[in-house]
C-alpha cells in the first residue's frame, strides 16, 4: 500500500470525523482510510475531500511509466494517474498542460497505452530516454 496523506480530526466535517486517520492507496483495492485505533475502511466511492497534488502531471500519480527528452531539451512524461472517474494515462511536458490523456479500464490496459505512446515518441519524433522513477 502507498501512503497518501494524514487526515486530522474534524468534528465539523462528517466525511472526516472526530478520529485522526490516514489515507492509503492499494493497487488492488483502491483507497483505504486507516484510523489511529487500527480500524480500516475501504473508501472507494466515498468522498475523500481534496487529495494532494502528486507527480509531475498534477494528479494522483500511481506510477511514472517513462520520461523522455526531445532534441530541444524538454522532458516528456507519461504517468498512470488515479482520477475521480478511475485510471487515466497522462502524457505531457514537465510544467505544462497535458498533451494527451486516455482513460484505462485496468493497469494492464494503461501499460499498453503508455508503451504505444513511448514507441511513437522515440521512433517517430526523436525522443531519448531519461530515468524512469516511480513517484
N, C-alpha and C positions, 0 to 999 in steps of 0.2 A: 504494500500500500504506500501511496505517496502523500506526505503531509501537505495540506493546502493552507490552512490558516487556523489561528486560535480565535475562539469566539468568547468575548467577555459576557458575563451575565447581564441581562437587560429585562427587568420585570415589566417594562412598558411595551415591549415588543413580543407578541405571542409566538412569533417564528423563532425567536432566540430563547426566551425563557429565563428563569432565575438561576440556572445552574451553568457554570463555566463548561465549555466543551471545545473540541477541535474538529475540524473538517478534514477528512481523508478521502483520497481517490483510490479505488481499486479497479484495475482494468476489466475485471470480470463482473464485478457487482456494482459499479458506478460509485456514487458518493455515499459516505457514511459520516454520521456525527457520533463522536465518542465523548461521553461525559466524564468528568473527573471521578465520578463514582464507579466507573468501569462499564456502565451501561452503554450499549451501542444501538443505533437505529439507522436503518437504511433510509436515505432521504431523496432517493430518486423520485422525481416528480413533485417534490415539495419545494417551497421557496427557500432559497439559500441567501437571499439578500444579494449583495454585490460581491462577487469573487474578485480577489485582487488580480491585477494585470500580470500575466506571466508570459514569458517568451518574447521574442523579437517582433512577433506579429500581433501583439496586444490582445491576446485571448488566452484562455487557459490552455497552455500547451501541454499535451500528453507526451509527445516525442518530437524531436527535430530530426527529420529524415536526412537532409543534406544541406550543405552550404557551398555555393559555387561563387566564383568571381568572374566577372566579364573583363574584356580587354581594357575597359576604362577604369577598372578597379572597384566597381560597385559589387556589393555582396548580395546575392540572391539566395533566399532561404525558403525551404519547404518544411512545413510543420503539420502535425496532426493536432487539431485543437478540439476541445470539448466546448460546444456552444449550447445555448438554451434549447436548441432543437436536435442536438445529437452530435455525432462526429463530423468534422469537416477538415479536408486537406486544404491548407492555405499556402500560397506562394507569393512572395513579394520581395522587393528590395528593402534592406535594413533601413528603418527610419522613414519609410514612405508608405503610401497607400498600397493595399493589396493589388496584385496584378490579376490573380486568379484564385477562385475558391470552388471547391467541389464537395458536396455532401457525400458521406460514405456510410454504407449500411453496416460495415464492420471494419475492424482494424486490418484484416486481410485485404479487403477491397480498397481501403485507403492506401495501403502499401503499394498496391498495383498502380494506382493513380500517380503516386509520388515517383515510382520508377519510370513510368511513361514520360512524365514531365522532365525528369532528370535526363533521360535519353535524348529528348528533343533539345534541351538546353546545351548539352555537351556536344552532340553530333552535328546539330544544325546551326547553333548560334555561337560556338567558340568559347563556351564557359569552361573554367578549370576548377578542379576540386579544392575545397578547403576542409578544415576539420569537421567531423560530424560528432557533435557532443549533445547528449540529451540534457535539456534544461530542466 
